[in-house]
Amino acid sequence: MVSKIISSIIAIITTLSFFFSSTPPKSYYHSLFISPSLSNNESISRHLYTLTRRPHLAGTEANEEAALYVLSTLSNNQIKSHLAEYAVLLTYPDSRSLTLIRPSPEPPISFTLRQEVYEGDPYADVADQVEPTFHAYAKSGTVKGPAAYVNYGRVEDYTTLKEMGINVSGAIVLARYGEIYRGDIVENAYDAGATGVLIYTDRKDYGGAGGDTKWFPDDKWMPPSGVQVGSVFNGAGDPTTPGWPSSIEGCERLSDEEVEEGGDVPLIPSLPISGADGEEILRSIGGVMAKNGWQGDKNAPVYRVGPGPGIIDLSYKAKQVISTIQNVIGIIEGAEEPDRFVVLGNHRDAWTFGAVDPNSGTAALLEVAERLEKLQKQGWKPRRTIIFCNWDAEEYGLVGSTEWVEENREMLASKAVAYLNIDIAVSGAGFRASATPQLDQLIIEATKQVQDPDNLSQTVYESWVQNTNSPQIGRLGGGGSDYAAFVQHIGVPSTDISFGNSYPVYHSMYDDFVWMSNFGDPMFRRHLAAASIWGLVVLQLADEEILPFSYDSYVQELQEAAEDLNTELSDQRISLDPLFKSIGKMRKAVTQINDEIKELKETKGWAFMRKTQPWKVREINDRLMMAERALTDRDGLPERSWYKHLIYAPSKHNDYGSKCFPGIDDAVENAKNLNTADSWHSVQHEIWRVSRVVTQSSLVLRGELT
């Protein structure tokens, strides 16, 4: 009761100070940030239109022009900005051909491998600037063999084929996009003995499921000639400089042979193809009928697994180039803690026009910058430094962000409060978020303050939870965007937000401003809402005296993951006691720091604290900030040493997938396959490793030496 009275008095004093002081409280500026007077959907749509007027693949002149546009926009909004350049290995298609040799008397088909321009396409004049369809870092080579259908190309799909008695060794496999990262599709095919891979966009997943469905530009669905291009690199950053920056001034580089030996680039050729071409190949495949879950839509031919009798002749030759890429970095220096960084980032490079991926996020980034400049004109200054990052070459393998993090590793490890990512800001309706758990509540509170762009009578939060008891927040274990280097390499708390889920024209030449303005966000209200939520999270982290982190959800997440693991290993002689004990220590440490924060806020009050313990807030904030770092291990994951975080990292067989305790998970999978004493001993070792980092994180939160 007493604490509530004191809290009320403090609130009254804060309010009165607003009226008698020339400087409003930070909460005033936060409310102003999301007010209609500062937001501008015309400006955000203009940014998107400008950024997507031409295809702008990494390493091209058009993408350099886009970098200069971002740089000038930040600079014009009084944000000190510069280019951080790197010389990195990129690949482009030099030549490619694909022929289907059908059983006699059918003639062979040589595919054009071309995405078609539609009638009235406003971008027809620059369509020839779109690179021919290809996979970045694909293996050059010519291969010929029987076609085999492998569904989504997952490990479990090959297990199913093996159970059916189907051997794809020597075959060229046809897989469809939709479930796992394309680089893992190629790697899984290689492991199964295939000599080449074709990946197509199935109408069932991206084309509206046939029937009377229309496609772009008449509807949102992928046209029959549409192709999803992308990278097949399974690492992060420049393949020739693993773990160190690709300096523009020159640096050590691996040879082509050393890159291949590293295991992150494919060892067999691959090519992305359209749904129409994929369907033609499927008609040539005979043999056993694929099971129901492997079939296409109601108008598709019957899918069979082969191999053959259709024969594929695939040829691909890549150009390898050391190209200069440009990250754009903008800085608003903190007034009180300039050595603490709140970093927000989005990538700029696109496979084609990139209206959804990534420039909806770039437009939102510039909207945040413009609003913060307006706040500065009204007297606001951030407590901590805010850093804007517009990354290059993300599409090739998170290259720009990874090189920057590797170059600034020690600075970021000691000074970064959080990294806040948006890759795709808008692809449709519905808010989605992923984060390291201590930032969950911060995202939730931000969504409670922003109006839902699709239902103006409620907040984003109310829309988010209307079909669930609580908001669903994903984790950042996947390698799908630029948060990877921050979370998985150096252990910085991070978030990733968006509106919409997957969208049909992903990574195709139809991801343009027309698609966005007709189907993704016609009024550009979702873009504004994304910028509002993003900016609110930035402001809270930059301005709050005590960092708004909550580790309670982290403890709960670890406990649930440990219990699931315990169930999975119940029939093995494996002890999870070390893990459960370390989680118990973390729970106690979280309770302790929560109590300390509560005491500072409610019992002593800010004025008393500033006068008698000016160092206390800084000390608590350091503990909150560094607890995530403690969950990393310098040796990294077995056989994947770049990934240092032992709680969150990509699945070994799906770079997009997120695994809790990835090292344990990999060891368990290996032990189940080998079933040897040594392999199960490795499982126990990985459990001990995770236990140790959780204990270290607990010690950091406690802030006391043993």
C-alpha positions in Angstrom: 0.0 0.0 0.0 2.8 2.4 1.0 4.7 1.6 -2.2 1.6 2.4 -4.3 1.2 5.8 -2.5 4.8 6.6 -3.2 4.5 5.6 -6.8 1.5 7.9 -7.2 3.4 10.8 -5.6 6.3 10.2 -8.0 3.9 10.2 -11.0 2.3 13.4 -9.8 5.7 15.1 -9.3 6.7 13.9 -12.8 3.5 15.4 -14.3 4.0 18.7 -12.4 7.6 18.9 -13.5 6.4 18.8 -17.1 4.4 22.0 -16.6 7.1 23.8 -14.7 10.0 22.7 -16.8 11.0 23.7 -20.3 11.9 20.1 -21.1 8.9 17.7 -21.4 9.4 14.1 -20.1 10.5 11.4 -22.5 7.0 9.9 -22.4 5.6 13.1 -24.1 7.9 12.6 -27.1 7.1 8.9 -27.3 3.4 9.7 -27.5 4.2 12.4 -30.1 6.2 9.9 -32.2 3.0 7.8 -32.9 0.7 10.8 -33.4 -0.9 11.5 -36.8 0.9 14.8 -36.9 4.2 13.1 -37.3 3.3 10.1 -39.5 3.0 10.4 -43.3 1.9 7.6 -45.6 2.5 9.7 -48.7 6.2 10.1 -47.7 6.6 6.4 -47.0 5.0 5.4 -50.3 7.2 7.9 -52.1 10.3 6.4 -50.5 9.2 2.9 -51.6 8.4 4.0 -55.1 11.8 5.7 -55.5 13.7 2.7 -54.1 12.0 0.2 -56.3 12.1 2.0 -59.7 14.8 -0.3 -60.9 16.1 -3.8 -60.0 18.9 -3.3 -57.5 20.9 -6.5 -56.9 23.9 -6.2 -54.6 27.0 -5.1 -56.4 25.2 -3.2 -59.1 25.1 0.5 -60.0 21.4 0.6 -59.2 22.0 -0.6 -55.7 24.7 1.9 -55.1 22.3 4.6 -56.2 19.8 3.3 -53.7 22.4 3.5 -51.0 23.1 7.1 -51.8 19.3 7.8 -51.6 19.2 6.3 -48.1 22.3 8.2 -47.1 21.0 11.6 -48.4 17.6 11.0 -46.7 19.2 10.3 -43.3 21.6 13.2 -43.7 18.7 15.6 -44.7 17.1 14.6 -41.4 20.1 15.7 -39.4 21.4 12.2 -38.8 25.1 12.0 -39.1 25.6 9.3 -41.8 28.3 7.5 -43.7 29.0 4.5 -45.9 30.7 1.4 -44.5 32.1 -0.4 -47.6 33.4 -4.0 -48.0 34.9 -5.9 -50.8 33.1 -9.3 -50.9 32.7 -12.3 -53.1 29.4 -12.2 -55.1 28.3 -14.4 -58.0 26.1 -13.8 -61.0 24.9 -16.0 -63.8 27.2 -16.2 -66.9 25.3 -18.9 -68.8 22.6 -21.4 -68.1 20.5 -23.9 -70.0 17.9 -26.6 -69.2 16.6 -29.3 -71.5 14.0 -32.0 -70.8 14.5 -35.1 -72.9 11.1 -36.9 -72.9 10.4 -40.5 -73.8 10.0 -41.1 -77.6 8.1 -40.0 -79.6 7.9 -36.7 -77.6 10.4 -34.1 -78.7 12.8 -32.6 -76.1 12.0 -29.2 -74.5 14.5 -26.5 -74.1 13.2 -24.1 -71.4 13.5 -20.4 -71.9 14.1 -19.8 -68.2 12.5 -16.4 -68.5 10.0 -14.5 -66.4 7.4 -12.9 -68.7 6.5 -9.2 -68.8 2.8 -8.7 -68.6 0.7 -6.4 -70.8 0.8 -2.9 -69.4 3.7 -3.6 -67.0 5.0 -0.1 -66.0 8.5 -1.7 -65.4 8.8 -3.3 -68.9 11.4 -0.7 -69.8 13.8 -1.9 -67.1 12.8 -5.6 -67.1 16.0 -6.4 -69.0 18.0 -5.2 -65.9 16.7 -8.1 -63.9 19.4 -10.7 -63.7 18.6 -14.1 -65.4 17.1 -16.5 -62.9 19.9 -18.2 -60.8 21.0 -19.3 -57.4 23.7 -17.2 -55.8 26.9 -19.3 -55.0 25.5 -22.2 -57.0 28.1 -24.7 -58.3 29.1 -24.3 -61.9 28.8 -27.5 -64.0 26.9 -29.6 -66.6 25.0 -32.6 -65.4 22.6 -35.0 -67.1 20.4 -37.6 -65.5 16.9 -39.0 -64.8 14.5 -36.6 -63.2 13.2 -37.6 -59.7 10.6 -35.8 -57.6 11.5 -35.3 -53.9 8.7 -33.1 -52.6 10.2 -30.2 -50.5 13.6 -31.8 -50.4 13.7 -32.2 -46.6 15.6 -35.0 -44.8 12.3 -36.6 -44.0 11.3 -36.6 -47.7 14.4 -38.6 -48.5 13.6 -40.9 -45.7 10.2 -41.5 -47.2 11.7 -42.2 -50.6 14.1 -44.7 -49.0 11.2 -46.5 -47.4 9.5 -46.7 -50.8 12.7 -48.3 -52.2 13.5 -45.2 -54.4 17.2 -44.4 -54.9 18.0 -40.9 -56.3 21.7 -41.5 -56.7 22.8 -40.1 -60.0 19.5 -38.4 -60.6 18.7 -34.7 -61.0 16.0 -34.0 -58.4 13.1 -31.7 -58.6 12.0 -30.1 -55.4 9.4 -27.5 -54.6 9.9 -24.4 -52.5 8.0 -23.9 -49.3 9.2 -25.7 -46.2 13.0 -25.3 -45.8 15.8 -23.0 -47.0 16.9 -23.6 -50.6 20.5 -24.1 -49.6 19.5 -27.0 -47.4 17.4 -28.4 -50.3 20.6 -28.5 -52.4 22.7 -29.9 -49.5 20.2 -32.7 -48.7 20.1 -33.6 -52.4 23.9 -33.9 -52.5 23.8 -36.1 -49.4 21.3 -38.4 -51.1 23.6 -38.8 -54.1 21.9 -36.5 -56.6 24.0 -34.8 -59.2 21.9 -31.7 -59.7 18.8 -29.9 -58.3 15.9 -28.0 -59.8 13.7 -26.0 -57.4 10.3 -24.8 -58.6 7.4 -22.8 -57.3 4.4 -25.1 -57.0 1.0 -23.6 -57.9 -0.4 -25.3 -54.8 1.8 -23.2 -52.5 2.2 -19.9 -54.5 -0.2 -19.9 -57.4 -3.6 -19.8 -55.7 -4.2 -23.5 -56.1 -5.4 -23.4 -59.7 -9.1 -23.5 -60.7 -10.4 -20.1 -61.7 -7.6 -18.4 -59.8 -6.1 -15.3 -61.5 -2.5 -14.3 -60.9 -0.5 -11.1 -60.9 -1.3 -8.4 -62.1 -5.0 -9.4 -61.7 -4.5 -11.0 -58.3 -1.7 -11.5 -55.8 -0.6 -14.9 -56.9 2.6 -15.9 -58.7 2.3 -16.1 -62.5 3.1 -19.4 -64.2 6.4 -18.0 -65.4 7.4 -16.6 -62.0 10.6 -17.8 -60.5 11.8 -17.6 -56.9 15.5 -16.9 -57.1 17.8 -16.7 -54.1 21.1 -17.8 -52.4 22.1 -21.4 -51.7 25.0 -20.4 -49.4 24.7 -22.1 -46.0 27.0 -19.7 -44.1 26.8 -16.0 -43.1 28.9 -13.2 -44.6 31.5 -13.3 -47.3 32.4 -17.0 -48.0 36.1 -16.0 -48.5 36.4 -14.3 -45.1 34.7 -16.5 -42.5 34.9 -14.8 -39.1 36.8 -11.7 -40.2 35.8 -8.6 -42.2 36.3 -8.2 -45.9 38.2 -5.0 -45.8 38.0 -2.7 -48.8 41.7 -2.0 -48.2 42.6 -5.7 -48.7 42.4 -8.7 -46.4 43.2 -12.4 -46.1 40.9 -14.6 -48.3 40.3 -18.2 -48.6 40.9 -19.8 -52.0 38.0 -21.4 -54.0 39.2 -24.8 -52.9 39.2 -23.7 -49.3 35.7 -22.2 -49.6 34.4 -25.5 -51.0 36.2 -27.5 -48.2 34.4 -25.3 -45.6 31.1 -27.0 -46.5 28.9 -23.9 -46.8 28.8 -23.7 -50.6 27.0 -26.4 -52.8 28.9 -29.1 -54.5 26.4 -29.9 -57.2 24.7 -27.5 -59.7 21.2 -26.1 -59.1 18.8 -23.8 -60.8 15.4 -22.2 -59.8 12.6 -22.7 -62.3 9.0 -21.6 -62.7 5.9 -23.5 -61.7 5.0 -24.0 -65.4 8.5 -25.6 -66.1 8.3 -27.7 -63.0 4.9 -29.0 -64.0 6.2 -29.9 -67.5 9.1 -31.9 -65.9 6.6 -33.6 -63.5 4.6 -34.9 -66.5 7.8 -36.7 -67.7 8.4 -38.5 -64.4 7.0 -42.0 -64.1 7.3 -44.8 -61.5 5.6 -44.9 -58.1 2.9 -42.4 -57.5 3.8 -39.9 -54.8 1.6 -39.9 -51.7 -1.3 -37.5 -51.2 0.7 -34.9 -49.2 3.2 -34.7 -52.1 0.7 -34.0 -54.8 -0.2 -30.6 -56.4 -3.5 -28.8 -56.7 -6.6 -30.2 -58.3 -5.6 -29.2 -61.8 -2.0 -30.5 -61.5 -0.9 -33.7 -63.2 -0.4 -36.8 -61.0 3.0 -36.5 -59.3 5.2 -39.5 -59.5 8.7 -39.9 -58.0 10.7 -41.6 -60.7 13.6 -41.6 -61.3 12.9 -41.1 -65.1 12.0 -41.8 -67.7 12.4 -38.0 -68.4 16.0 -37.0 -68.6 17.3 -33.6 -67.5 20.3 -31.9 -69.1 21.3 -29.0 -66.8 24.2 -26.5 -67.4 25.1 -23.6 -65.3 28.2 -21.3 -65.3 28.7 -18.6 -62.6 30.7 -15.4 -62.7 32.6 -14.8 -59.4 33.4 -11.2 -58.7 34.9 -9.4 -55.7 32.4 -6.5 -55.5 32.1 -3.4 -53.4 29.0 -3.3 -51.2 27.8 -0.3 -49.1 26.2 -0.4 -45.7 24.6 3.0 -44.8 25.2 3.9 -41.1 23.4 6.8 -39.4 24.0 7.9 -35.8 22.0 10.0 -33.4 24.3 10.4 -30.4 23.0 9.9 -26.9 22.9 12.8 -24.6 23.6 10.9 -21.3 24.9 7.5 -22.3 26.5 7.9 -25.7 28.5 4.7 -25.3 25.4 2.6 -25.2 24.0 1.7 -28.6 20.4 0.9 -29.7 20.8 -0.4 -33.3 18.0 -0.7 -35.8 18.5 -2.2 -39.2 17.1 -3.3 -42.6 18.7 -4.4 -45.8 18.4 -2.6 -49.1 19.6 -5.0 -51.8 16.9 -7.0 -53.7 16.9 -9.8 -56.2 14.7 -7.7 -58.4 12.6 -4.6 -57.6 12.1 -5.6 -53.9 8.9 -3.7 -53.0 8.1 -6.2 -50.3 11.5 -7.7 -49.6 13.3 -5.7 -48.4 12.3 -2.1 -49.3 9.0 -2.0 -47.4 11.4 -2.2 -44.5 13.7 0.4 -45.9 10.8 2.8 -46.4 9.8 2.2 -42.7 13.4 2.9 -41.6 13.3 6.2 -43.4 9.9 7.0 -41.8 11.4 6.4 -38.4 14.3 8.6 -39.2 12.0 11.5 -40.4 9.9 11.2 -37.2 12.9 11.3 -34.9 14.2 14.4 -36.7 10.9 16.1 -36.0 11.2 15.1 -32.3 14.7 16.6 -32.2 13.3 19.8 -33.5 10.9 19.8 -30.5 13.8 19.4 -28.1 14.0 15.6 -27.7 17.4 14.0 -27.3 17.9 10.3 -26.7 19.6 9.1 -23.5 21.5 6.5 -25.4 22.9 6.5 -29.0 20.7 5.3 -31.8 22.3 3.7 -34.8 20.5 3.3 -38.2 21.9 0.5 -40.4 20.8 -0.1 -44.0 22.6 -3.3 -45.0 23.8 -4.5 -48.4 24.1 -8.0 -49.9 21.8 -9.5 -47.3 20.2 -11.7 -50.0 23.5 -13.4 -50.8 23.9 -14.6 -47.2 23.6 -11.8 -44.7 26.8 -10.4 -46.0 26.7 -6.7 -45.2 25.5 -7.0 -41.7 27.9 -9.9 -40.9 30.9 -8.0 -42.2 30.0 -5.0 -40.1 29.4 -7.0 -37.0 32.7 -8.9 -37.5 34.6 -5.6 -38.0 33.0 -3.9 -35.0 32.7 -7.1 -32.8 34.4 -5.8 -29.7 32.7 -2.4 -29.7 29.3 -4.0 -30.2 29.8 -6.7 -27.7 30.6 -4.2 -25.0 28.2 -1.4 -26.0 25.2 -2.7 -27.9 21.9 -2.7 -25.9 19.8 -4.3 -28.6 19.4 -4.8 -32.3 16.0 -4.2 -33.8 15.5 -5.7 -37.3 12.9 -5.3 -40.0 13.5 -7.3 -43.2 10.0 -7.2 -44.7 7.9 -4.5 -43.1 4.8 -5.4 -45.0 3.6 -8.3 -47.1 0.0 -8.3 -46.0 -2.3 -8.1 -43.0 -1.5 -9.3 -39.5 1.3 -8.4 -37.1 4.1 -10.8 -36.4 7.1 -10.7 -34.2 10.2 -12.7 -33.2 12.6 -11.8 -30.4 15.0 -12.9 -27.8 12.7 -13.5 -24.8 13.7 -10.6 -22.6 12.2 -8.2 -25.2 8.8 -9.9 -25.5 7.0 -7.6 -23.1 8.5 -4.5 -24.8 7.0 -5.5 -28.1 3.7 -6.2 -26.5 3.5 -2.8 -24.8 4.4 -1.1 -28.1 1.6 -2.8 -30.0 -0.9 -1.7 -27.3 -0.2 1.9 -28.2 -0.5 1.7 -32.0 -3.8 1.6 -34.0 -4.4 -1.5 -36.0 -4.1 -0.4 -39.7 -6.8 -2.8 -40.8 -9.3 -2.1 -38.0 -9.2 1.5 -36.7 -11.4 0.6 -33.8 -8.7 -1.4 -32.1 -5.0 -1.6 -31.4 -2.5 -3.8 -33.1 -2.3 -5.8 -29.9 -6.0 -6.5 -29.8 -5.9 -7.7 -33.4 -2.8 -9.8 -32.7 -4.4 -11.7 -29.8 -8.0 -12.0 -31.0 -7.7 -15.6 -31.9 -5.3 -16.6 -29.1 -5.0 -16.2 -25.3 -1.6 -14.5 -25.6 0.5 -13.0 -28.4 2.6 -15.5 -30.3 6.2 -14.4 -30.5 8.7 -16.4 -32.4 12.4 -16.9 -31.7 15.5 -15.8 -33.6 17.2 -19.1 -34.1 16.8 -19.1 -37.8 19.3 -17.5 -40.2 16.7 -15.7 -42.2 17.7 -12.1 -41.7 20.3 -9.6 -40.4 19.7 -10.3 -36.7 21.8 -13.5 -37.1 25.2 -11.9 -36.6 23.9 -9.9 -33.6 22.1 -12.8 -31.8 23.9 -15.9 -32.9 27.5 -14.6 -33.3 27.9 -12.0 -30.5 24.8 -12.4 -28.3 23.0 -9.1 -28.6 19.2 -9.1 -27.6 17.2 -8.6 -30.8 13.8 -8.3 -32.4 12.3 -8.8 -35.8 8.8 -7.6 -36.7 6.5 -7.4 -39.8 3.0 -7.3 -41.1 1.9 -10.3 -43.1 3.4 -13.7 -43.5 4.7 -15.3 -46.7 3.6 -13.8 -50.0 3.3 -15.5 -53.4 5.6 -13.4 -55.5 8.6 -13.7 -53.1 12.0 -13.2 -54.8 10.5 -12.9 -58.3 10.4 -10.0 -60.7 6.8 -9.4 -59.8 7.7 -8.1 -56.3 7.2 -4.5 -57.4 5.5 -1.3 -56.4 2.4 -2.3 -58.3 2.0 -5.5 -56.3 2.5 -3.6 -53.0 0.1 -0.8 -53.9 -2.6 -3.3 -55.1 -2.3 -6.2 -52.7 0.3 -5.7 -50.0 -0.7 -2.3 -48.5 -2.9 -0.1 -50.8 -3.2 2.7 -48.2 0.3 2.3 -46.8 -1.2 2.2 -43.3 0.5 -1.1 -42.5 3.9 0.6 -43.3 3.0 3.4 -40.9 2.0 1.0 -38.2 5.3 -1.0 -38.6 7.3 2.2 -38.3 5.3 3.2 -35.2 5.9 0.0 -33.4 9.6 -0.2 -34.5 10.2 3.4 -33.4 8.4 3.0 -30.1 10.7 0.0 -29.2 13.7 2.1 -30.2 12.6 5.0 -28.0 11.9 2.9 -25.0 15.4 1.3 -25.2 17.1 4.6 -26.0 15.3 6.7 -23.3 14.3 4.5 -20.3 16.7 5.0 -17.3 16.4 1.3 -16.5 16.4 -0.9 -19.6 12.9 -2.4 -20.2 14.2 -6.0 -20.2 12.2 -8.9 -18.6 14.1 -12.1 -18.2 11.1 -14.0 -16.7 10.0 -15.2 -20.1 13.5 -16.3 -20.9 13.5 -18.6 -17.8 10.1 -20.0 -18.8 11.3 -20.7 -22.3 14.4 -22.5 -21.1 12.4 -24.6 -18.7 9.9 -25.7 -21.3 12.7 -26.5 -23.8 14.5 -28.6 -21.2 11.3 -30.4 -20.3 10.7 -31.3 -24.0 14.3 -32.5 -24.2 13.9 -34.6 -21.1 10.8 -36.3 -22.7 12.7 -36.9 -25.9 15.6 -38.5 -24.1 13.6 -40.4 -21.5 14.7 -43.8 -22.8 18.4 -42.9 -22.8 20.9 -42.8 -20.0 21.3 -39.1 -20.3 21.1 -36.7 -17.3 19.5 -33.3 -17.7 20.1 -32.5 -14.0 22.9 -30.0 -14.9 20.6 -28.1 -17.2 17.7 -28.0 -14.8 19.9 -26.8 -12.0 21.4 -24.0 -14.1 17.9 -22.9 -15.1 17.0 -22.9 -11.4 19.9 -20.6 -10.7 18.8 -18.3 -13.5 15.3 -18.1 -12.1 16.7 -17.0 -8.7 18.9 -14.4 -10.4 16.0 -13.0 -12.4 13.9 -12.7 -9.2 16.8 -10.9 -7.5 17.4 -8.3 -10.2 13.6 -7.8 -10.6 13.4 -7.0 -6.8 16.4 -4.6 -7.1 14.7 -2.7 -9.9 11.4 -2.6 -8.1 13.1 -1.2 -5.0 14.8 1.5 -7.0 11.6 2.5 -8.7 9.1 2.3 -5.9 10.8 2.6 -2.6 13.7 5.0 -3.0 12.5 6.9 -6.1 14.5 8.4 -8.8 15.5 11.6 -7.0 17.0 9.7 -4.0 18.7 7.2 -6.3 20.4 9.9 -8.5 21.7 11.7 -5.4 23.0 8.8 -3.4 23.6 6.0 -5.9 24.2 7.5 -9.4 26.1 4.4 -10.5 23.3 1.9 -9.6 21.2 2.3 -12.7 24.3 1.9 -14.9 25.3 -1.3 -13.0 21.8 -2.8 -13.3 21.6 -2.0 -17.0 25.0 -3.6 -17.7 23.8 -6.8 -16.1 20.6 -6.7 -18.1 22.5 -6.0 -21.3 25.3 -8.6 -20.8 23.3 -11.5 -19.7 22.5 -12.4 -23.3 26.3 -12.3 -24.2 26.9 -14.9 -21.5 24.8 -17.4 -23.4 27.4 -17.5 -26.1 30.5 -19.8 -26.1 33.7 -18.9 -27.8 34.0 -22.4 -29.5 30.6 -22.1 -31.0 28.5 -25.1 -32.2 30.2 -28.3 -33.2 31.2 -28.1 -36.9 29.5 -24.6 -37.1 31.8 -22.5 -35.0 30.6 -19.1 -36.3 27.4 -19.7 -34.4 28.4 -18.9 -30.8 24.9 -18.8 -29.2 24.1 -22.1 -27.5 20.4 -21.4 -27.0 19.4 -20.0 -30.5 20.8 -21.0 -33.9 19.5 -22.4 -37.2 18.6 -26.0 -37.5 21.4 -28.0 -39.1 19.1 -29.1 -42.0 17.0 -25.9 -42.3 18.7 -22.5 -42.1 15.3 -20.9 -41.8 14.4 -23.2 -38.9 14.9 -22.2 -35.2 16.2 -24.6 -32.7 16.4 -24.2 -28.9 19.6 -25.8 -27.7 20.9 -26.4 -31.3 24.1 -28.1 -30.2 22.2 -30.6 -28.1 19.7 -31.1 -31.0 22.5 -31.8 -33.5 24.2 -34.2 -31.1 20.9 -36.1 -30.4 20.2 -36.4 -34.1 23.7 -37.8 -34.7 23.5 -40.2 -31.7 20.1 -41.6 -33.0 21.7 -42.3 -36.3 24.9 -43.9 -35.0 23.7 -45.2 -31.6 27.2 -45.6 -30.2 28.5 -44.9 -26.7 30.7 -42.0 -28.0 27.8 -40.4 -29.9 25.6 -40.4 -26.7 28.5 -39.1 -24.7 28.6 -36.1 -27.1 24.9 -35.5 -26.2 25.8 -35.3 -22.5 28.8 -33.0 -23.3 26.5 -30.6 -25.1 24.1 -30.6 -22.2 26.9 -29.6 -19.9 28.0 -26.8 -22.3 24.5 -25.3 -22.3 24.3 -25.6 -18.5 27.5 -23.7 -18.1 26.4 -20.7 -20.3 23.1 -20.6 -18.5 24.9 -20.5 -15.2 27.2 -17.7 -16.5 24.1 -15.7 -17.5 22.8 -16.2 -14.0 26.0 -14.8 -12.5 25.9 -11.8 -14.8 22.3 -11.1 -13.8 23.2 -11.4 -10.1 26.1 -9.0 -10.5 28.2 -10.8 -7.9 31.4 -12.8 -7.9 31.3 -16.3 -6.6 
